[in-house]
Amino acid sequence: MIGFLLRGVIAALGLWLATRWLPGVVIDAPTTLLLAGLLLGLVNAIVRPIAIILTLPMTVVTLGLFLLVINAAMVGLVALLLPGFQMQGFWTAILTAIVVSVVSWIGSWFIGPKGKIEILRRKSN
C-alpha cells in the first residue's frame, strides 16, 4: 500500500513538471494534482495491461513505439475523469506521458520492490 502511494506521489511530481514545462497541461489545485497521480497509478495498474494486450499486434509492428500512444491515452483518460485536469491535444498527451515516465523511472530507483525507500550505502574497506 505504501509503495502504491509513493508511486502515486512520484507520478504527481511528473504531472507537476509537465504543467510547468508543457503549455497545454493545466492542473487547477494541489489536491487535484495528488488525485491525478494516484488515479494515474490506478489506471496504469488496471486499464493499461488490458490496452497493451488488445493492441499487441500494433505494438509489435511499430517495435514498441505504440506504447507511447497507450501511455498518452492513460494520461488522457485521467484528464477526462478529473474535472480540474485539462490537456490540450494528442501531442501534449504524448509529451506528458514521456515526462511522467521519465520521472517515474528515476523515482523507482529510490523505491524498492516492497515500496520502501532505499538508501544505497557504499561500504568502506
N, CA, C and O of each residue as an XYZ file, in Angstrom:
500
protein
N       0.821     -1.201      0.000
C       0.000      0.000      0.000
C       0.862      1.260      0.000
O       0.590      2.215     -0.728
N       1.901      1.244      0.827
C       2.761      2.424      0.888
C       3.509      2.618     -0.427
O       3.775      3.748     -0.838
N       3.850      1.498     -1.090
C       4.519      1.589     -2.383
C       3.635      2.239     -3.430
O       4.106      3.040     -4.238
N       2.335      1.891     -3.417
C       1.394      2.492     -4.360
C       1.277      3.992     -4.113
O       1.239      4.777     -5.059
N       1.221      4.389     -2.849
C       1.111      5.813     -2.525
C       2.380      6.568     -2.930
O       2.306      7.679     -3.455
N       3.545      5.959     -2.685
C       4.791      6.615     -3.086
C       4.884      6.758     -4.598
O       5.323      7.791     -5.104
N       4.472      5.727     -5.313
C       4.496      5.807     -6.774
C       3.479      6.833     -7.284
O       3.711      7.485     -8.301
N       2.354      6.974     -6.579
C       1.377      7.998     -6.936
C       1.918      9.402     -6.735
O       1.654     10.298     -7.536
N       2.677      9.590     -5.661
C       3.290     10.902     -5.411
C       4.357     11.196     -6.468
O       4.501     12.335     -6.913
N       5.094     10.173     -6.863
C       6.103     10.363     -7.916
C       5.425     10.693     -9.244
O       5.907     11.547     -9.987
N       4.321     10.030     -9.547
C       3.573     10.353    -10.768
C       3.020     11.775    -10.695
O       2.990     12.484    -11.700
N       2.583     12.189     -9.506
C       2.104     13.562     -9.337
C       3.238     14.561     -9.558
O       3.017     15.638    -10.112
N       4.448     14.211     -9.129
C       5.598     15.067     -9.394
C       5.850     15.188    -10.900
O       6.149     16.272    -11.400
N       5.727     14.073    -11.612
C       5.870     14.115    -13.066
C       4.797     14.964    -13.725
O       5.081     15.711    -14.662
N       3.574     14.854    -13.244
C       2.496     15.686    -13.783
C       2.733     17.162    -13.473
O       2.437     18.026    -14.298
N       3.267     17.451    -12.286
C       3.567     18.837    -11.932
C       4.634     19.405    -12.867
O       4.525     20.539    -13.333
N       5.674     18.595    -13.136
C       6.701     19.047    -14.077
C       6.114     19.264    -15.468
O       6.507     20.197    -16.168
N       5.185     18.417    -15.870
C       4.539     18.584    -17.173
C       3.739     19.889    -17.222
O       3.711     20.554    -18.258
N       3.091     20.262    -16.117
C       2.357     21.533    -16.106
C       3.298     22.721    -16.204
O       2.930     23.764    -16.744
N       4.508     22.573    -15.686
C       5.490     23.660    -15.748
C       6.149     23.757    -17.121
O       6.426     24.858    -17.597
N       6.404     22.620    -17.762
C       7.179     22.607    -18.996
C       6.324     22.648    -20.253
O       6.762     23.173    -21.277
N       5.120     22.108    -20.196
C       4.294     21.993    -21.397
C       3.136     22.981    -21.334
O       2.454     23.069    -20.313
N       2.907     23.722    -22.412
C       1.871     24.757    -22.362
C       0.435     24.239    -22.346
O      -0.452     24.977    -21.918
N       0.161     23.025    -22.782
C      -1.214     22.560    -22.880
C      -1.719     21.756    -21.691
O      -2.817     21.203    -21.751
N      -0.948     21.678    -20.614
C      -1.347     20.887    -19.442
C      -1.670     21.842    -18.303
O      -0.841     22.667    -17.918
N      -2.894     21.724    -17.761
C      -3.331     22.597    -16.670
C      -3.932     21.736    -15.565
O      -4.838     20.938    -15.806
N      -3.420     21.906    -14.363
C      -3.996     21.268    -13.175
C      -4.308     22.386    -12.197
O      -3.429     23.167    -11.834
N      -5.575     22.462    -11.766
C      -6.060     23.611    -11.010
C      -5.522     23.709     -9.584
O      -5.120     24.791     -9.157
N      -5.505     22.602     -8.840
C      -5.183     22.668     -7.409
C      -4.204     21.556     -7.037
O      -4.102     20.549     -7.738
N      -3.485     21.747     -5.927
C      -2.573     20.694     -5.470
C      -3.286     19.383     -5.135
O      -2.719     18.308     -5.333
N      -4.508     19.457     -4.635
C      -5.243     18.220     -4.342
C      -5.597     17.483     -5.635
O      -5.577     16.253     -5.681
N      -5.916     18.236     -6.673
C      -6.187     17.622     -7.975
C      -4.924     16.960     -8.517
O      -4.989     15.903     -9.146
N      -3.779     17.588     -8.271
C      -2.513     17.015     -8.708
C      -2.251     15.681     -8.020
O      -1.876     14.713     -8.682
N      -2.441     15.611     -6.706
C      -2.238     14.351     -5.983
C      -3.255     13.297     -6.402
O      -2.911     12.126     -6.562
N      -4.503     13.711     -6.580
C      -5.517     12.764     -7.055
C      -5.191     12.259     -8.459
O      -5.421     11.090     -8.770
N      -4.659     13.134     -9.303
C      -4.286     12.725    -10.653
C      -3.153     11.706    -10.620
O      -3.160     10.747    -11.392
N      -2.181     11.903     -9.736
C      -1.093     10.941     -9.608
C      -1.585      9.582     -9.129
O      -1.176      8.550     -9.661
N      -2.454      9.577     -8.132
C      -2.999      8.315     -7.625
C      -3.901      7.640     -8.657
O      -3.849      6.422     -8.833
N      -4.724      8.433     -9.334
C      -5.606      7.873    -10.360
C      -4.802      7.348    -11.555
O      -5.174      6.342    -12.159
N      -3.712      8.023    -11.891
C      -2.853      7.538    -12.968
C      -2.234      6.197    -12.584
O      -2.122      5.304    -13.424
N      -1.834      6.050    -11.336
C      -1.320      4.762    -10.876
C      -2.373      3.672    -10.947
O      -2.081      2.540    -11.332
N      -3.581      4.008    -10.580
C      -4.682      3.043    -10.625
C      -5.029      2.666    -12.067
O      -5.243      1.492    -12.371
N      -5.083      3.648    -12.937
C      -5.377      3.388    -14.356
C      -4.263      2.553    -14.985
O      -4.527      1.646    -15.774
N      -3.013      2.866    -14.628
C      -1.895      2.092    -15.166
C      -1.890      0.656    -14.651
O      -1.393     -0.242    -15.330
N      -2.434      0.435    -13.472
C      -2.476     -0.918    -12.911
C      -3.636     -1.743    -13.466
O      -3.530     -2.966    -13.557
N      -4.736     -1.098    -13.837
C      -5.933     -1.843    -14.245
C      -6.174     -1.763    -15.756
O      -6.301     -2.796    -16.414
N      -6.237     -0.559    -16.305
C      -6.632     -0.375    -17.705
C      -5.463     -0.606    -18.663
O      -5.649     -1.206    -19.721
N      -4.275     -0.144    -18.313
C      -3.132     -0.217    -19.221
C      -2.782     -1.646    -19.641
O      -2.532     -1.864    -20.826
N      -2.749     -2.642    -18.730
C      -2.445     -4.008    -19.200
C      -3.461     -4.540    -20.212
O      -3.096     -5.252    -21.148
N      -4.720     -4.197    -20.022
C      -5.749     -4.622    -20.971
C      -5.522     -3.953    -22.321
O      -5.637     -4.598    -23.363
N      -5.201     -2.662    -22.305
C      -4.945     -1.942    -23.554
C      -3.706     -2.491    -24.259
O      -3.671     -2.561    -25.488
N      -2.701     -2.875    -23.498
C      -1.484     -3.432    -24.103
C      -1.788     -4.766    -24.781
O      -1.314     -5.023    -25.888
N      -2.567     -5.606    -24.129
C      -2.911     -6.902    -24.720
C      -3.761     -6.721    -25.975
O      -3.547     -7.410    -26.973
N      -4.716     -5.805    -25.932
C      -5.590     -5.588    -27.085
C      -4.848     -4.988    -28.284
O      -5.232     -5.219    -29.431
N      -3.806     -4.234    -28.025
C      -3.074     -3.583    -29.116
C      -1.711     -4.225    -29.362
O      -0.830     -3.599    -29.953
N      -1.533     -5.449    -28.922
C      -0.246     -6.123    -29.063
C       0.242     -6.221    -30.516
O       1.425     -5.990    -30.764
N      -0.616     -6.551    -31.475
C      -0.114     -6.582    -32.861
C       0.418     -5.227    -33.338
O       1.443     -5.162    -34.016
N      -0.273     -4.163    -32.984
C       0.178     -2.821    -33.382
C       1.495     -2.470    -32.685
O       2.364     -1.835    -33.282
N       1.641     -2.879    -31.435
C       2.874     -2.622    -30.698
C       4.046     -3.379    -31.315
O       5.151     -2.843    -31.403
N       3.816     -4.605    -31.738
C       4.878     -5.396    -32.360
C       5.271     -4.789    -33.710
O       6.458     -4.697    -34.024
N       4.293     -4.380    -34.499
C       4.576     -3.804    -35.823
C       5.366     -2.498    -35.691
O       6.236     -2.216    -36.514
N       5.069     -1.710    -34.670
C       5.760     -0.425    -34.502
C       6.993     -0.540    -33.613
O       7.573      0.468    -33.208
N       7.389     -1.774    -33.312
C       8.569     -2.031    -32.485
C       8.483     -1.369    -31.108
O       9.488     -0.899    -30.575
N       7.299     -1.336    -30.549
C       7.100     -0.822    -29.198
C       6.760      0.652    -29.113
O       6.411      1.130    -28.034
N       6.847      1.387    -30.204
C       6.547      2.816    -30.150
C       5.078      3.102    -29.869
O       4.732      4.184    -29.395
N       4.211      2.133    -30.161
C       2.792      2.340    -29.887
C       2.521      2.420    -28.380
O       1.465      2.899    -27.966
N       3.472      1.951    -27.558
C       3.307      2.075    -26.109
C       3.240      3.535    -25.667
O       2.618      3.851    -24.653
N       3.881      4.429    -26.430
C       3.763      5.861    -26.138
C       2.323      6.332    -26.311
O       1.824      7.141    -25.528
N       1.667      5.822    -27.337
C       0.265      6.179    -27.569
C      -0.606      5.638    -26.430
O      -1.525      6.319    -25.974
N      -0.319      4.425    -25.976
C      -1.086      3.852    -24.865
C      -0.867      4.675    -23.599
O      -1.822      4.965    -22.879
N       0.381      5.053    -23.321
C       0.651      5.887    -22.145
C      -0.051      7.238    -22.251
O      -0.586      7.744    -21.264
N      -0.047      7.815    -23.443
C      -0.755      9.086    -23.637
C      -2.251      8.911    -23.438
O      -2.916      9.796    -22.900
N      -2.782      7.773    -23.867
C      -4.211      7.515    -23.672
C      -4.542      7.380    -22.185
O      -5.613      7.806    -21.752
N      -3.642      6.797    -21.406
C      -3.884      6.665    -19.969
C      -3.880      8.042    -19.295
O      -4.707      8.316    -18.426
N      -2.946      8.899    -19.701
C      -2.915     10.267    -19.158
C      -4.167     11.025    -19.603
O      -4.753     11.767    -18.814
N      -4.574     10.847    -20.847
C      -5.796     11.489    -21.334
C      -7.039     10.998    -20.616
O      -7.961     11.775    -20.367
N      -7.073      9.705    -20.279
C      -8.196      9.160    -19.522
C      -8.281      9.786    -18.136
O      -9.367     10.104    -17.653
N      -7.134      9.957    -17.508
C      -7.124     10.614    -16.187
C      -7.596     12.058    -16.322
O      -8.329     12.557    -15.468
N      -7.176     12.732    -17.397
C      -7.621     14.114    -17.623
C      -9.131     14.181    -17.849
O      -9.778     15.147    -17.445
N      -9.688     13.165    -18.490
C     -11.145     13.148    -18.685
C     -11.897     12.887    -17.382
O     -12.991     13.412    -17.175
N     -11.308     12.078    -16.508
C     -12.003     11.706    -15.276
C     -11.943     12.781    -14.193
O     -12.862     12.893    -13.382
N     -10.867     13.573    -14.173
C     -10.726     14.608    -13.142
C     -11.122     15.968    -13.702
O     -10.584     16.390    -14.726
N     -12.050     16.660    -13.050
C     -12.512     17.944    -13.586
C     -11.466     19.060    -13.556
O     -11.548     19.972    -14.379
N     -10.499     19.033    -12.657
C      -9.518     20.113    -12.584
C      -8.259     19.873    -13.394
O      -7.272     20.592    -13.237
N      -8.283     18.868    -14.260
C      -7.103     18.486    -15.045
C      -7.470     18.590    -16.519
O      -8.283     17.815    -17.021
N      -6.858     19.562    -17.215
C      -7.127     19.755    -18.634
C      -5.863     19.495    -19.445
O      -4.751     19.826    -19.034
N      -6.074     18.890    -20.612
C      -4.977     18.615    -21.521
C      -5.429     18.976    -22.926
O      -6.532     18.623    -23.344
N      -4.575     19.680    -23.648
C      -4.936     20.137    -24.986
C      -4.167     19.356    -26.037
O      -2.988     19.619    -26.275
N      -4.821     18.414    -26.655
C      -4.254     17.761    -27.821
C      -3.494     16.474    -27.569
O      -3.090     16.152    -26.451
N      -3.322     15.762    -28.658
C      -2.666     14.458    -28.642
C      -1.181     14.576    -28.336
O      -0.652     13.812    -27.529
N      -0.501     15.525    -28.971
C       0.948     15.649    -28.779
C       1.284     16.118    -27.383
O       2.330     15.753    -26.846
N       0.430     16.912    -26.787
C       0.635     17.303    -25.397
C       0.517     16.087    -24.490
O       1.271     15.952    -23.526
N      -0.427     15.204    -24.794
C      -0.576     13.981    -24.015
C       0.645     13.071    -24.172
O       1.091     12.457    -23.202
N       1.184     12.985    -25.387
C       2.388     12.179    -25.624
C       3.565     12.734    -24.817
O       4.273     11.981    -24.149
N       3.767     14.043    -24.881
C       4.878     14.650    -24.150
C       4.687     14.533    -22.640
O       5.655     14.331    -21.907
N       3.451     14.658    -22.173
C       3.169     14.479    -20.749
C       3.476     13.054    -20.321
O       4.060     12.832    -19.260
N       3.086     12.089    -21.141
C       3.368     10.691    -20.814
C       4.871     10.441    -20.762
O       5.337      9.673    -19.921
N       5.630     11.072    -21.642
C       7.087     10.914    -21.619
C       7.678     11.512    -20.347
O       8.538     10.899    -19.714
N       7.223     12.704    -19.970
C       7.736     13.352    -18.756
C       7.405     12.509    -17.527
O       8.267     12.278    -16.679
N       6.160     12.051    -17.429
C       5.757     11.246    -16.278
C       6.528      9.929    -16.245
O       6.910      9.465    -15.170
N       6.759      9.329    -17.397
C       7.504      8.073    -17.456
C       8.945      8.250    -17.004
O       9.465      7.426    -16.251
N       9.595      9.316    -17.455
C      10.986      9.553    -17.061
C      11.080      9.836    -15.565
O      11.968      9.311    -14.892
N      10.179     10.654    -15.041
C      10.198     10.948    -13.603
C       9.900      9.690    -12.795
O      10.514      9.470    -11.751
N       8.974      8.868    -13.258
C       8.664      7.621    -12.555
C       9.835      6.646    -12.611
O      10.109      5.939    -11.642
N      10.514      6.613    -13.736
C      11.676      5.740    -13.877
C      12.782      6.158    -12.911
O      13.389      5.311    -12.255
N      13.043      7.459    -12.825
C      14.056      7.956    -11.897
C      13.607      7.723    -10.453
O      14.417      7.338     -9.610
N      12.335      7.950    -10.166
C      11.821      7.735     -8.819
C      11.848      6.284     -8.397
O      12.002      5.989     -7.212
N      11.701      5.367     -9.345
C      11.709      3.949     -8.992
C      13.099      3.463     -8.595
O      13.226      2.399     -7.989
N      14.138      4.218     -8.923
C      15.479      3.880     -8.452
C      15.548      3.928     -6.924
O      16.307      3.182     -6.306
N      14.745      4.816     -6.319
C      14.810      5.028     -4.882
C      13.779      4.216     -4.105
O      13.823      4.155     -2.876
N      12.860      3.598     -4.821
C      11.819      2.803     -4.166
C      12.056      1.344     -4.509
O      12.140      0.970     -5.679
N      12.161      0.533     -3.480
C      12.386     -0.893     -3.688
C      11.124     -1.609     -4.108
O      10.066     -0.988     -4.208
N      11.214     -2.912     -4.359
C      10.038     -3.667     -4.791
C       8.946     -3.764     -3.725
O       7.789     -4.024     -4.053
N       9.295     -3.561     -2.468
C       8.300     -3.615     -1.394
C       7.733     -2.244     -1.058
O       6.934     -2.114     -0.131
N       8.140     -1.220     -1.805
C       7.602      0.115     -1.572
C       8.342      0.897     -0.525
O       7.856      1.939     -0.086
N       9.508      0.433     -0.103
C      10.293      1.151      0.888
C      11.348      1.991      0.180
O      11.875      1.613     -0.866
N      11.634      3.128      0.776
C      12.675      3.992      0.224
C      14.016      3.361      0.555
O      14.313      3.068      1.713
N      14.813      3.158     -0.470
C      16.107      2.514     -0.281
C      17.221      3.558     -0.372
O      17.227      4.406     -1.265
N      18.135      3.478      0.546
C      19.291      4.346      0.531
C      20.493      3.444      0.266
O      20.749      2.488      0.997
N      21.196      3.762     -0.762
C      22.360      2.968     -1.115
C      23.569      3.475     -0.339
O      23.849      4.674     -0.315
N      24.272      2.561      0.286
C      25.476      2.917      1.030
C      26.652      2.170      0.432
O      26.528      1.032     -0.022
N      27.754      2.814      0.442
C      28.986      2.205     -0.023
C      29.824      1.861      1.203
O      30.147      2.725      2.018
N      30.166      0.595      1.315
C      30.981      0.167      2.438
C      32.432      0.512      2.175
O      32.963      0.281      1.089
N      33.053      1.065      3.186
C      34.477      1.370      3.045
C      35.290      0.193      3.577
O      34.895     -0.474      4.533
N      36.405     -0.041      2.953
C      37.263     -1.178      3.354
C      38.099     -0.855      4.543
O      38.870     -1.697      5.004
